[in-house]
Amino acid sequence: MGQGTSRMTTRARHASNVARAGRLFCAGLGLTLGMILAGCSTTSIDTTQALNPDPPSKMYADADNLMNAGSFNDAATKFEALDREHPYSPEARRAIVMAAYAYYRAGKTPEAIASAERYVALHPGTKEAPLAHHIIASAYFDEMKGPNRDQQATRKALEQLKTLKTRYPDSEYAQDADKRIRLAEDNLAASEMEVGRYYLKRHNHVAAINRFKTVVTDYQTTAHVEEALMRLTECYMALGITKEAQNAAAVLGHNFPDSKWYRDAYALLKSGGLTPQGDDESWISKAWKSVPSLSLSSG
């Protein structure tokens, strides 16, 4: 009797444990299924949104509104989303360059340059291409530093500005480029003069000549060319290359007869018993169209 009761109790306990395990399993299964179904529902929503974004016209209008509201970074993000989600739409092409402009207005220079360069690479010669070059030029122009600093940004700005003038001479941006080109060239010439004077003070005349030569050949329209010609006269005199010294002074006197730098060059030659004298075979003469012979009275 006792043993039978014990066996029945054990079986009852075992059945109870099995039932409890079954209930826990079912509860866990239900929770898991619920999570799976919920995940499927979220994924379904995300997929639907990815496969059915706003139409390109609406996305462009939204981005444009953000621009007008001064939310330039958000506008750039929206323009990029339009290009990403509707890459073959008419609005997508312009969205690339507008993203660049929005980034520029947001003060994000690297992003602005990258977007504009991408546009130029993908869509050269299109009606928005001048704007893209203008954005790149403006971004680099804003980064220009003084003559005694690195001039990489100045050179890149000048390159883009000249591209505007050459490829798109009738664009509104090309018309605005002239003043910036002059400023960039003046900055580069001033930088060359700074380095040239540095070498000259240390009597490294060959290195100094190379710097002043760059100003004479590449930046003739800047005010720095007068001093550069006088410094060439000075360097060549120091090296005993009197023929080049005379020619440098001759070019200076012909093009800038009233310049104080010509008076200095003339006086320097005179102290050595020389006068300005043109030489058609000189590199300086070839850089300028005409170099007449000058008399002592020219000073």
C-alpha positions in Angstrom: 0.0 0.0 0.0 2.7 2.4 0.9 4.8 1.5 -2.1 1.9 1.8 -4.4 1.0 5.2 -3.0 4.6 6.3 -3.4 4.7 5.3 -7.1 1.5 7.1 -7.8 2.8 10.2 -6.1 6.0 10.1 -8.2 4.0 9.7 -11.4 1.8 12.6 -10.5 4.7 14.8 -9.7 6.3 13.8 -13.0 3.1 14.6 -14.9 2.9 17.9 -13.2 6.5 18.8 -14.2 5.8 17.8 -17.8 2.7 19.9 -17.9 4.6 22.9 -16.4 7.4 22.5 -18.9 4.8 22.4 -21.7 3.2 25.6 -20.5 6.5 27.3 -20.3 7.5 26.1 -23.7 4.2 27.3 -25.2 4.6 30.7 -23.5 8.1 31.0 -24.7 7.1 30.0 -28.2 4.3 32.5 -28.2 6.7 35.3 -27.1 9.2 34.3 -29.7 6.5 34.2 -32.4 5.3 37.6 -31.2 8.7 39.1 -31.5 9.2 37.5 -34.9 5.9 38.9 -36.1 6.7 42.3 -34.7 10.1 42.2 -36.4 8.5 41.3 -39.6 6.1 44.1 -39.3 8.9 46.7 -38.7 10.9 45.3 -41.5 7.9 45.4 -43.7 7.4 49.1 -42.9 11.1 49.9 -43.5 11.1 48.0 -46.7 8.0 49.7 -47.9 9.6 53.1 -47.1 12.8 52.2 -48.9 10.9 50.9 -51.9 8.4 53.7 -52.0 10.2 57.0 -51.0 8.7 60.4 -51.7 8.6 61.3 -55.4 11.7 63.2 -56.6 9.7 66.4 -57.1 8.6 66.4 -53.5 12.0 65.6 -52.2 13.5 68.4 -54.2 10.9 70.8 -53.0 11.5 69.8 -49.4 15.2 70.3 -49.8 14.7 73.6 -51.4 12.4 74.7 -48.6 15.1 73.7 -46.1 17.6 75.9 -48.0 15.3 78.8 -47.9 14.8 78.4 -44.2 18.6 78.4 -43.7 18.8 74.7 -42.7 21.7 74.1 -45.1 23.1 70.9 -43.6 19.6 69.3 -43.6 19.0 70.5 -47.2 22.3 68.9 -48.3 21.3 65.6 -46.7 17.9 65.8 -48.4 19.4 66.6 -51.8 21.8 63.6 -51.4 18.9 61.3 -50.5 17.1 62.4 -53.6 20.1 61.5 -55.7 20.5 58.2 -53.9 16.8 57.1 -54.1 16.0 58.5 -57.6 19.3 58.4 -59.4 17.8 58.5 -62.9 15.2 61.3 -62.3 15.7 64.7 -63.9 15.8 66.2 -60.4 18.7 64.0 -59.3 21.3 65.6 -61.5 20.7 69.1 -60.2 20.4 67.7 -56.6 24.1 66.8 -56.7 25.2 70.4 -57.4 22.6 71.8 -55.0 23.9 69.5 -52.2 27.3 71.0 -52.9 26.0 74.5 -52.7 24.1 73.7 -49.4 27.3 72.3 -47.9 29.2 75.4 -49.0 26.5 77.6 -47.3 26.8 75.4 -44.2 30.5 76.0 -44.0 31.4 72.4 -44.8 34.1 73.0 -47.3 35.4 69.5 -47.9 31.9 68.1 -48.4 31.0 71.0 -50.8 34.1 70.4 -52.9 33.5 66.7 -53.0 29.9 67.0 -54.2 30.8 69.6 -56.8 33.7 67.6 -58.1 31.4 64.6 -58.3 29.0 66.6 -60.4 31.7 67.8 -62.8 32.9 64.3 -63.2 29.5 62.9 -63.9 27.9 65.7 -65.9 30.6 67.9 -67.6 29.3 70.5 -69.9 25.8 70.6 -68.6 24.0 73.9 -67.6 24.8 73.4 -63.9 28.5 72.7 -64.6 29.5 76.4 -64.3 27.8 76.5 -60.9 29.8 73.4 -59.8 33.1 75.0 -60.8 32.0 78.2 -59.1 31.4 76.3 -55.8 34.8 74.6 -56.0 36.5 77.9 -56.8 34.7 79.7 -54.0 35.4 77.0 -51.4 39.1 77.2 -52.2 39.1 81.0 -52.5 37.7 81.2 -49.0 40.6 79.1 -47.8 43.3 81.4 -49.3 46.0 82.4 -46.9 48.5 85.3 -46.8 51.6 85.4 -49.0 53.8 83.9 -46.3 51.6 80.8 -45.9 51.0 77.7 -48.1 49.3 78.6 -51.3 47.8 75.3 -52.3 44.2 76.6 -51.9 45.0 79.7 -53.9 46.4 77.6 -56.8 43.3 75.4 -56.8 41.0 78.4 -56.7 42.8 80.0 -59.6 42.6 76.7 -61.6 38.8 76.6 -61.2 38.4 80.3 -61.9 40.3 80.0 -65.2 38.3 76.9 -66.1 35.1 79.0 -65.7 36.6 81.7 -67.9 37.7 79.3 -70.6 34.9 76.8 -70.8 31.9 79.0 -69.8 32.9 82.6 -70.8 29.2 83.7 -71.0 28.1 82.3 -67.6 27.3 84.7 -64.8 30.0 83.0 -62.7 32.7 83.6 -65.3 31.9 87.3 -65.3 32.4 87.4 -61.5 35.7 85.4 -61.8 37.9 88.2 -63.2 38.3 90.1 -59.9 39.0 86.8 -58.0 41.6 85.8 -60.6 43.4 89.0 -60.1 43.4 88.6 -56.4 44.6 85.0 -56.6 47.4 85.9 -59.0 48.4 88.8 -56.8 48.6 86.5 -53.8 50.7 84.0 -55.6 53.0 86.6 -57.0 53.4 88.1 -53.5 54.2 84.7 -52.1 56.9 84.2 -54.8 58.4 87.6 -53.9 58.4 86.7 -50.2 60.5 83.6 -50.9 62.7 85.3 -53.5 63.6 88.1 -51.0 64.3 85.5 -48.4 66.9 83.8 -50.7 68.3 87.1 -51.8 69.0 88.2 -48.3 71.0 85.0 -47.8 72.9 85.6 -51.1 71.3 82.5 -52.7 71.0 84.3 -56.0 70.1 81.3 -58.2 67.2 80.3 -55.9 66.1 83.9 -55.8 66.2 84.3 -59.6 63.9 81.2 -60.0 61.3 82.9 -57.8 61.5 86.3 -59.5 61.4 84.6 -62.8 58.1 83.0 -61.9 56.6 86.4 -61.2 57.9 87.8 -64.5 56.6 84.9 -66.6 53.4 84.0 -64.9 52.2 87.1 -63.1 53.0 90.0 -65.4 49.7 91.7 -64.8 50.3 92.1 -61.0 52.0 95.0 -59.4 54.8 92.7 -58.1 56.4 92.4 -61.6 58.1 95.7 -61.3 60.0 94.7 -58.2 60.7 91.3 -59.7 62.4 92.8 -62.7 64.5 95.1 -60.4 65.4 92.1 -58.2 66.5 90.1 -61.3 68.7 93.0 -62.2 70.2 92.9 -58.7 70.7 89.1 -58.7 72.3 89.0 -62.2 74.6 91.9 -61.2 75.7 90.0 -58.1 76.4 86.9 -60.2 78.3 88.9 -62.8 75.8 88.0 -65.5 75.7 91.6 -66.7 73.9 91.0 -70.0 70.8 89.6 -68.3 71.0 92.4 -65.7 70.9 95.0 -68.5 68.1 93.2 -70.2 66.0 93.0 -67.0 66.4 96.7 -66.5 65.5 97.4 -70.1 62.3 95.5 -69.9 61.4 97.2 -66.7 62.1 100.7 -68.1 60.1 100.0 -71.3 57.0 98.8 -69.5 57.2 100.9 -66.4 59.3 104.0 -67.2 58.0 105.9 -64.2 58.5 103.1 -61.7 60.7 103.7 -58.7 61.9 100.1 -59.2 63.3 101.2 -62.6 65.1 104.1 -61.1 66.7 101.7 -58.6 67.7 99.2 -61.4 69.1 102.0 -63.5 71.1 103.4 -60.6 72.5 99.9 -59.9 73.6 99.4 -63.5 75.1 102.8 -63.6 77.2 102.1 -60.4 78.8 99.3 -62.4 79.4 101.4 -65.5 76.5 99.8 -67.4 73.2 100.9 -69.0 69.9 99.1 -69.7 70.2 97.1 -72.9 67.7 94.8 -74.5 68.5 91.3 -75.7 66.1 89.5 -77.9 67.5 86.1 -77.0 67.0 86.5 -73.3 64.3 84.6 -71.6 63.0 87.9 -70.2 62.6 89.4 -73.7 60.8 86.3 -74.9 58.4 86.6 -72.0 57.6 90.1 -73.1 56.7 91.0 -76.7 59.1 93.9 -77.2 62.2 95.3 -75.5 63.6 98.4 -77.0 67.0 99.7 -76.3 67.0 102.5 -73.7 69.4 105.4 -73.3 70.8 106.9 -70.2 68.3 109.7 -70.4 65.5 107.2 -69.8 66.2 107.3 -66.1 
